[in-house]
Amino acid sequence: MQVTETLNEGLKREITVQIASADMIKLRDERLHDLKDKVKINGFRPGKVPFSHVTKLYGKSAMGEIVNETIDEKTKAVLAERSEKAAQQPKIAMTEDEAEAEEILSGNKDFEFKISYEIVPPFEVAKFDKLKIERPIVDVSDDEINEQIERIADNNRTYETKKGKAADKDRVTMDYVGKIDGEPFEGGADNGANLVLGSNTFIPGFEEQLIGTKAGDETQVNVKFPDEYGAAHLAGKDAVFDVTVHEVAKPAKLEINDELAKTLGLDDLGKLKEVVKDQIESQYGAQTRQKVKRQLLDQLDELHQFDLPEGMVEQEFNNIWGQIAQDLEQAGKTFEDEDTTEEKAREDYSKLAKRRVRLGLVLAEIGEEAKVEVTESELQQALMRQVQQYPGQEQQVYEFFRNNPDAIGGLRAPLFEEKVVDHILEQATVTDKVVSKEELMEDDELPI
């Protein structure tokens, strides 16, 4: 085998590998000799088929298999010998000339192919003691717990049928059919629907027009769908709803006591308060984690500056841009609606793509040095969480992941990243800072 480096510029490499036809023929003949004793051909007894006949029938197909196996084997060998790690799957180029390919398969010409790839750039991981992280913490107050319990009680409030007209906070039970230009539209009708007036759960202007109605009334409600409405075909449209009111009910007295807790499957009000506090702390904890991780990644990004493989950056940008374009299309929006331009958006997301590639390489290196691994148990738990998101299709989703290495890789990657982040935080300087709920919940402009 002859290996020749034909390109070495920056992170780009191109290697030409040439294997003599005699070596390829030797590999082919070894395979055919093994096949000769197994193949069944009419007119010949088992094991008595002439080798020349076997070569005539199966020589080219055997050589084709050897070509594919050789490419894979020699590519790995070349990279290992050069102590290089390809940033992405190397690209392989062979002759496109049919006559030349035929000569190679026939064993009359040396086999040559080119390996093109970019290497993972060499860099030194920064010391973790340089990382100074401020962990935002929110103290959960009794008032916040009580407010949440009041909302829970309100959501579980009972109603009592009343005579007379509907007022704010009353519950109306109704049938309705929505129409645009006199034609009913999909999703615009329901029977026996319950609506608490003032809850702002229906289209703006709908609930106010039901105030003053009573059981047995038939009325029309005129509304306009918001310009930002989720369904593009309804956004900004005028609609008329034919409404039949069946019942008006007033809210019963709000009771916050042990009985409320028991209706929720808990022992008493004290236990309900514990559960609510845990839920609030969990919500804040997730946001705290996000803020801490953002600081960590920001600092890692600043501490590591090195050339990036262009192919990885391009692929990451295309992934981001494809999602952005899809989101805009589904929302029926343009870049101008988002107070930007396509040119500015491309610039911003190009920076984001470079950041993600750089941090991905840094975290991968840190994880490799620390021997961070995702266990099979952790992967199975992640898989089960995915499966549970598709009730009724669990088996199909499970089989999809089990039979798709890329999909499994998509589950493993975030688990690996979180474990590496934990590893770094154990060695970084982390100080707690009490902040307000509003400060904690404030969103960053760009995703991590």
Contacts in CASP RR format, 6 or more apart in sequence:
PFRMAT RR
TARGET T0000
AUTHOR 0000-0000-0000
METHOD contacts of the structure
MODEL  1
MQVTETLNEGLKREITVQIASADMIKLRDERLHDLKDKVKINGFRPGKVP
FSHVTKLYGKSAMGEIVNETIDEKTKAVLAERSEKAAQQPKIAMTEDEAE
AEEILSGNKDFEFKISYEIVPPFEVAKFDKLKIERPIVDVSDDEINEQIE
RIADNNRTYETKKGKAADKDRVTMDYVGKIDGEPFEGGADNGANLVLGSN
TFIPGFEEQLIGTKAGDETQVNVKFPDEYGAAHLAGKDAVFDVTVHEVAK
PAKLEINDELAKTLGLDDLGKLKEVVKDQIESQYGAQTRQKVKRQLLDQL
DELHQFDLPEGMVEQEFNNIWGQIAQDLEQAGKTFEDEDTTEEKAREDYS
KLAKRRVRLGLVLAEIGEEAKVEVTESELQQALMRQVQQYPGQEQQVYEF
FRNNPDAIGGLRAPLFEEKVVDHILEQATVTDKVVSKEELMEDDELPI
1 17 0 8 1.000
1 18 0 8 1.000
1 19 0 8 1.000
1 23 0 8 1.000
1 74 0 8 1.000
2 17 0 8 1.000
2 18 0 8 1.000
2 19 0 8 1.000
3 15 0 8 1.000
3 16 0 8 1.000
3 17 0 8 1.000
3 18 0 8 1.000
3 78 0 8 1.000
3 81 0 8 1.000
4 15 0 8 1.000
4 16 0 8 1.000
4 18 0 8 1.000
5 13 0 8 1.000
5 14 0 8 1.000
5 15 0 8 1.000
5 16 0 8 1.000
6 14 0 8 1.000
6 15 0 8 1.000
6 16 0 8 1.000
6 114 0 8 1.000
7 13 0 8 1.000
7 14 0 8 1.000
7 116 0 8 1.000
10 307 0 8 1.000
11 87 0 8 1.000
11 118 0 8 1.000
11 119 0 8 1.000
11 121 0 8 1.000
11 307 0 8 1.000
11 308 0 8 1.000
11 309 0 8 1.000
11 310 0 8 1.000
12 116 0 8 1.000
12 117 0 8 1.000
12 118 0 8 1.000
13 84 0 8 1.000
13 115 0 8 1.000
13 116 0 8 1.000
13 117 0 8 1.000
13 118 0 8 1.000
13 119 0 8 1.000
14 114 0 8 1.000
14 115 0 8 1.000
14 116 0 8 1.000
15 78 0 8 1.000
15 114 0 8 1.000
15 115 0 8 1.000
16 112 0 8 1.000
16 113 0 8 1.000
16 114 0 8 1.000
16 115 0 8 1.000
17 74 0 8 1.000
17 75 0 8 1.000
17 78 0 8 1.000
17 112 0 8 1.000
17 113 0 8 1.000
17 114 0 8 1.000
17 115 0 8 1.000
18 110 0 8 1.000
18 111 0 8 1.000
18 112 0 8 1.000
19 70 0 8 1.000
19 74 0 8 1.000
19 110 0 8 1.000
19 111 0 8 1.000
19 112 0 8 1.000
20 110 0 8 1.000
21 104 0 8 1.000
21 107 0 8 1.000
21 108 0 8 1.000
21 109 0 8 1.000
21 110 0 8 1.000
21 111 0 8 1.000
24 63 0 8 1.000
24 66 0 8 1.000
24 67 0 8 1.000
24 70 0 8 1.000
24 104 0 8 1.000
24 107 0 8 1.000
24 110 0 8 1.000
24 111 0 8 1.000
25 107 0 8 1.000
27 66 0 8 1.000
27 70 0 8 1.000
28 59 0 8 1.000
28 62 0 8 1.000
28 63 0 8 1.000
28 66 0 8 1.000
28 107 0 8 1.000
29 55 0 8 1.000
31 62 0 8 1.000
31 65 0 8 1.000
31 66 0 8 1.000
32 51 0 8 1.000
32 54 0 8 1.000
32 55 0 8 1.000
32 58 0 8 1.000
32 59 0 8 1.000
32 62 0 8 1.000
33 51 0 8 1.000
35 54 0 8 1.000
35 58 0 8 1.000
35 62 0 8 1.000
36 47 0 8 1.000
36 49 0 8 1.000
36 51 0 8 1.000
36 54 0 8 1.000
37 46 0 8 1.000
37 47 0 8 1.000
39 49 0 8 1.000
39 54 0 8 1.000
39 58 0 8 1.000
40 46 0 8 1.000
41 49 0 8 1.000
41 53 0 8 1.000
41 57 0 8 1.000
44 50 0 8 1.000
44 53 0 8 1.000
59 105 0 8 1.000
60 105 0 8 1.000
60 106 0 8 1.000
63 104 0 8 1.000
63 105 0 8 1.000
63 106 0 8 1.000
63 107 0 8 1.000
64 105 0 8 1.000
67 94 0 8 1.000
67 104 0 8 1.000
67 105 0 8 1.000
67 111 0 8 1.000
70 111 0 8 1.000
71 92 0 8 1.000
71 113 0 8 1.000
75 90 0 8 1.000
75 92 0 8 1.000
75 115 0 8 1.000
78 115 0 8 1.000
79 85 0 8 1.000
79 86 0 8 1.000
79 90 0 8 1.000
79 117 0 8 1.000
84 119 0 8 1.000
85 119 0 8 1.000
85 120 0 8 1.000
86 117 0 8 1.000
86 118 0 8 1.000
86 119 0 8 1.000
86 120 0 8 1.000
87 117 0 8 1.000
87 118 0 8 1.000
87 119 0 8 1.000
87 120 0 8 1.000
87 309 0 8 1.000
87 311 0 8 1.000
87 312 0 8 1.000
88 117 0 8 1.000
88 118 0 8 1.000
88 309 0 8 1.000
88 311 0 8 1.000
88 312 0 8 1.000
88 315 0 8 1.000
90 115 0 8 1.000
90 116 0 8 1.000
90 117 0 8 1.000
91 115 0 8 1.000
91 116 0 8 1.000
91 117 0 8 1.000
92 113 0 8 1.000
92 114 0 8 1.000
92 115 0 8 1.000
92 116 0 8 1.000
93 113 0 8 1.000
93 114 0 8 1.000
93 116 0 8 1.000
94 101 0 8 1.000
94 112 0 8 1.000
94 113 0 8 1.000
94 114 0 8 1.000
95 101 0 8 1.000
95 104 0 8 1.000
95 112 0 8 1.000
100 109 0 8 1.000
103 109 0 8 1.000
104 110 0 8 1.000
104 111 0 8 1.000
118 309 0 8 1.000
118 310 0 8 1.000
118 311 0 8 1.000
118 312 0 8 1.000
119 309 0 8 1.000
120 309 0 8 1.000
120 361 0 8 1.000
121 306 0 8 1.000
121 307 0 8 1.000
121 308 0 8 1.000
121 309 0 8 1.000
121 361 0 8 1.000
122 306 0 8 1.000
123 304 0 8 1.000
123 306 0 8 1.000
123 361 0 8 1.000
123 362 0 8 1.000
123 365 0 8 1.000
125 304 0 8 1.000
125 362 0 8 1.000
125 365 0 8 1.000
125 366 0 8 1.000
125 369 0 8 1.000
126 300 0 8 1.000
126 303 0 8 1.000
126 304 0 8 1.000
128 424 0 8 1.000
128 427 0 8 1.000
128 428 0 8 1.000
129 427 0 8 1.000
129 428 0 8 1.000
129 429 0 8 1.000
130 299 0 8 1.000
130 303 0 8 1.000
131 296 0 8 1.000
131 299 0 8 1.000
131 300 0 8 1.000
131 424 0 8 1.000
131 427 0 8 1.000
131 428 0 8 1.000
131 429 0 8 1.000
132 299 0 8 1.000
132 428 0 8 1.000
132 429 0 8 1.000
132 431 0 8 1.000
133 292 0 8 1.000
133 295 0 8 1.000
133 296 0 8 1.000
133 299 0 8 1.000
133 425 0 8 1.000
133 428 0 8 1.000
133 429 0 8 1.000
133 430 0 8 1.000
133 431 0 8 1.000
134 295 0 8 1.000
134 430 0 8 1.000
134 431 0 8 1.000
134 432 0 8 1.000
134 433 0 8 1.000
135 288 0 8 1.000
135 291 0 8 1.000
135 292 0 8 1.000
135 430 0 8 1.000
135 431 0 8 1.000
135 432 0 8 1.000
135 433 0 8 1.000
136 288 0 8 1.000
136 291 0 8 1.000
136 292 0 8 1.000
136 433 0 8 1.000
136 434 0 8 1.000
136 435 0 8 1.000
136 439 0 8 1.000
136 440 0 8 1.000
137 284 0 8 1.000
137 288 0 8 1.000
137 432 0 8 1.000
137 433 0 8 1.000
137 434 0 8 1.000
137 435 0 8 1.000
138 284 0 8 1.000
138 288 0 8 1.000
138 434 0 8 1.000
138 435 0 8 1.000
138 436 0 8 1.000
138 437 0 8 1.000
138 440 0 8 1.000
139 434 0 8 1.000
140 277 0 8 1.000
140 280 0 8 1.000
140 281 0 8 1.000
140 284 0 8 1.000
144 280 0 8 1.000
144 437 0 8 1.000
145 273 0 8 1.000
145 276 0 8 1.000
145 277 0 8 1.000
145 280 0 8 1.000
148 276 0 8 1.000
148 279 0 8 1.000
148 280 0 8 1.000
149 256 0 8 1.000
149 272 0 8 1.000
149 273 0 8 1.000
149 276 0 8 1.000
150 254 0 8 1.000
150 256 0 8 1.000
152 260 0 8 1.000
152 264 0 8 1.000
152 272 0 8 1.000
152 276 0 8 1.000
153 254 0 8 1.000
153 255 0 8 1.000
153 256 0 8 1.000
153 260 0 8 1.000
154 254 0 8 1.000
156 260 0 8 1.000
156 263 0 8 1.000
156 264 0 8 1.000
157 251 0 8 1.000
157 252 0 8 1.000
157 254 0 8 1.000
158 251 0 8 1.000
158 252 0 8 1.000
159 170 0 8 1.000
159 171 0 8 1.000
159 249 0 8 1.000
159 250 0 8 1.000
159 251 0 8 1.000
159 252 0 8 1.000
160 249 0 8 1.000
160 250 0 8 1.000
160 251 0 8 1.000
160 252 0 8 1.000
161 247 0 8 1.000
161 248 0 8 1.000
161 249 0 8 1.000
162 170 0 8 1.000
162 248 0 8 1.000
162 249 0 8 1.000
162 250 0 8 1.000
163 214 0 8 1.000
163 215 0 8 1.000
164 214 0 8 1.000
164 215 0 8 1.000
164 248 0 8 1.000
165 211 0 8 1.000
165 212 0 8 1.000
165 213 0 8 1.000
165 214 0 8 1.000
165 248 0 8 1.000
166 172 0 8 1.000
166 197 0 8 1.000
166 210 0 8 1.000
166 211 0 8 1.000
166 212 0 8 1.000
166 213 0 8 1.000
166 214 0 8 1.000
166 245 0 8 1.000
166 248 0 8 1.000
167 197 0 8 1.000
167 211 0 8 1.000
167 212 0 8 1.000
167 250 0 8 1.000
168 197 0 8 1.000
168 198 0 8 1.000
168 211 0 8 1.000
169 196 0 8 1.000
169 197 0 8 1.000
169 198 0 8 1.000
169 250 0 8 1.000
169 251 0 8 1.000
170 196 0 8 1.000
170 197 0 8 1.000
170 248 0 8 1.000
170 249 0 8 1.000
170 250 0 8 1.000
170 251 0 8 1.000
171 194 0 8 1.000
171 195 0 8 1.000
171 196 0 8 1.000
171 197 0 8 1.000
171 248 0 8 1.000
171 249 0 8 1.000
171 250 0 8 1.000
171 251 0 8 1.000
172 194 0 8 1.000
172 195 0 8 1.000
172 196 0 8 1.000
172 197 0 8 1.000
172 210 0 8 1.000
172 213 0 8 1.000
172 245 0 8 1.000
172 247 0 8 1.000
172 248 0 8 1.000
172 249 0 8 1.000
173 192 0 8 1.000
173 193 0 8 1.000
173 194 0 8 1.000
173 245 0 8 1.000
173 246 0 8 1.000
173 247 0 8 1.000
173 248 0 8 1.000
173 249 0 8 1.000
174 192 0 8 1.000
174 193 0 8 1.000
174 195 0 8 1.000
174 210 0 8 1.000
174 243 0 8 1.000
174 244 0 8 1.000
174 245 0 8 1.000
174 246 0 8 1.000
175 190 0 8 1.000
175 191 0 8 1.000
175 192 0 8 1.000
175 193 0 8 1.000
175 243 0 8 1.000
175 244 0 8 1.000
175 246 0 8 1.000
176 188 0 8 1.000
176 189 0 8 1.000
176 190 0 8 1.000
176 193 0 8 1.000
176 221 0 8 1.000
176 241 0 8 1.000
176 242 0 8 1.000
176 243 0 8 1.000
176 244 0 8 1.000
177 184 0 8 1.000
177 188 0 8 1.000
177 189 0 8 1.000
177 241 0 8 1.000
177 242 0 8 1.000
178 184 0 8 1.000
178 185 0 8 1.000
178 188 0 8 1.000
178 189 0 8 1.000
178 239 0 8 1.000
178 240 0 8 1.000
178 241 0 8 1.000
178 242 0 8 1.000
179 185 0 8 1.000
179 239 0 8 1.000
179 240 0 8 1.000
179 241 0 8 1.000
179 242 0 8 1.000
180 234 0 8 1.000
180 237 0 8 1.000
180 238 0 8 1.000
180 239 0 8 1.000
180 240 0 8 1.000
182 240 0 8 1.000
185 233 0 8 1.000
185 234 0 8 1.000
185 239 0 8 1.000
188 241 0 8 1.000
192 246 0 8 1.000
195 201 0 8 1.000
195 202 0 8 1.000
195 207 0 8 1.000
195 210 0 8 1.000
196 251 0 8 1.000
197 207 0 8 1.000
197 208 0 8 1.000
197 210 0 8 1.000
197 211 0 8 1.000
198 207 0 8 1.000
199 207 0 8 1.000
200 207 0 8 1.000
201 207 0 8 1.000
203 223 0 8 1.000
203 225 0 8 1.000
203 226 0 8 1.000
203 239 0 8 1.000
204 223 0 8 1.000
204 226 0 8 1.000
205 221 0 8 1.000
205 223 0 8 1.000
206 221 0 8 1.000
206 223 0 8 1.000
206 241 0 8 1.000
209 219 0 8 1.000
209 221 0 8 1.000
209 222 0 8 1.000
209 223 0 8 1.000
210 219 0 8 1.000
210 221 0 8 1.000
210 243 0 8 1.000
210 245 0 8 1.000
213 219 0 8 1.000
213 243 0 8 1.000
213 245 0 8 1.000
213 248 0 8 1.000
214 245 0 8 1.000
214 248 0 8 1.000
215 245 0 8 1.000
215 246 0 8 1.000
215 247 0 8 1.000
215 248 0 8 1.000
216 244 0 8 1.000
216 245 0 8 1.000
216 246 0 8 1.000
217 244 0 8 1.000
217 245 0 8 1.000
218 242 0 8 1.000
218 243 0 8 1.000
218 244 0 8 1.000
218 245 0 8 1.000
219 243 0 8 1.000
219 245 0 8 1.000
220 240 0 8 1.000
220 241 0 8 1.000
220 242 0 8 1.000
220 243 0 8 1.000
221 240 0 8 1.000
221 241 0 8 1.000
221 243 0 8 1.000
222 238 0 8 1.000
222 239 0 8 1.000
222 240 0 8 1.000
222 241 0 8 1.000
223 238 0 8 1.000
223 239 0 8 1.000
223 241 0 8 1.000
224 236 0 8 1.000
224 237 0 8 1.000
224 238 0 8 1.000
224 239 0 8 1.000
225 231 0 8 1.000
225 234 0 8 1.000
225 235 0 8 1.000
225 236 0 8 1.000
225 237 0 8 1.000
225 238 0 8 1.000
225 239 0 8 1.000
226 235 0 8 1.000
226 236 0 8 1.000
227 235 0 8 1.000
227 236 0 8 1.000
228 235 0 8 1.000
229 235 0 8 1.000
229 236 0 8 1.000
230 331 0 8 1.000
232 330 0 8 1.000
232 331 0 8 1.000
232 332 0 8 1.000
235 332 0 8 1.000
256 269 0 8 1.000
257 269 0 8 1.000
258 267 0 8 1.000
258 268 0 8 1.000
258 269 0 8 1.000
260 269 0 8 1.000
260 272 0 8 1.000
261 267 0 8 1.000
261 268 0 8 1.000
261 269 0 8 1.000
261 270 0 8 1.000
261 271 0 8 1.000
261 272 0 8 1.000
262 268 0 8 1.000
264 272 0 8 1.000
266 272 0 8 1.000
266 275 0 8 1.000
284 437 0 8 1.000
284 440 0 8 1.000
287 440 0 8 1.000
287 441 0 8 1.000
288 440 0 8 1.000
290 448 0 8 1.000
291 440 0 8 1.000
292 425 0 8 1.000
292 430 0 8 1.000
293 421 0 8 1.000
293 448 0 8 1.000
294 444 0 8 1.000
294 448 0 8 1.000
296 421 0 8 1.000
296 424 0 8 1.000
296 425 0 8 1.000
296 428 0 8 1.000
297 359 0 8 1.000
297 448 0 8 1.000
300 359 0 8 1.000
300 362 0 8 1.000
300 363 0 8 1.000
300 424 0 8 1.000
301 355 0 8 1.000
301 358 0 8 1.000
301 359 0 8 1.000
304 358 0 8 1.000
304 362 0 8 1.000
306 358 0 8 1.000
308 354 0 8 1.000
308 357 0 8 1.000
308 358 0 8 1.000
308 361 0 8 1.000
309 357 0 8 1.000
312 357 0 8 1.000
313 350 0 8 1.000
313 353 0 8 1.000
313 354 0 8 1.000
313 357 0 8 1.000
316 353 0 8 1.000
316 356 0 8 1.000
316 357 0 8 1.000
317 349 0 8 1.000
317 350 0 8 1.000
317 353 0 8 1.000
320 349 0 8 1.000
320 352 0 8 1.000
320 353 0 8 1.000
321 346 0 8 1.000
321 349 0 8 1.000
324 345 0 8 1.000
324 349 0 8 1.000
328 334 0 8 1.000
328 335 0 8 1.000
328 338 0 8 1.000
335 341 0 8 1.000
335 342 0 8 1.000
335 344 0 8 1.000
335 345 0 8 1.000
338 345 0 8 1.000
340 348 0 8 1.000
348 446 0 8 1.000
352 446 0 8 1.000
352 447 0 8 1.000
360 417 0 8 1.000
363 416 0 8 1.000
363 417 0 8 1.000
363 420 0 8 1.000
363 421 0 8 1.000
366 372 0 8 1.000
366 420 0 8 1.000
366 423 0 8 1.000
366 424 0 8 1.000
367 416 0 8 1.000
367 419 0 8 1.000
367 420 0 8 1.000
367 423 0 8 1.000
370 420 0 8 1.000
370 423 0 8 1.000
372 416 0 8 1.000
372 419 0 8 1.000
372 420 0 8 1.000
372 423 0 8 1.000
374 412 0 8 1.000
374 415 0 8 1.000
374 416 0 8 1.000
374 419 0 8 1.000
378 415 0 8 1.000
379 408 0 8 1.000
379 411 0 8 1.000
379 412 0 8 1.000
379 415 0 8 1.000
382 411 0 8 1.000
382 412 0 8 1.000
382 415 0 8 1.000
383 398 0 8 1.000
383 401 0 8 1.000
383 408 0 8 1.000
383 411 0 8 1.000
386 397 0 8 1.000
386 401 0 8 1.000
386 411 0 8 1.000
387 394 0 8 1.000
387 397 0 8 1.000
387 398 0 8 1.000
387 401 0 8 1.000
388 394 0 8 1.000
389 397 0 8 1.000
390 396 0 8 1.000
390 397 0 8 1.000
400 407 0 8 1.000
401 407 0 8 1.000
401 408 0 8 1.000
401 411 0 8 1.000
402 408 0 8 1.000
END
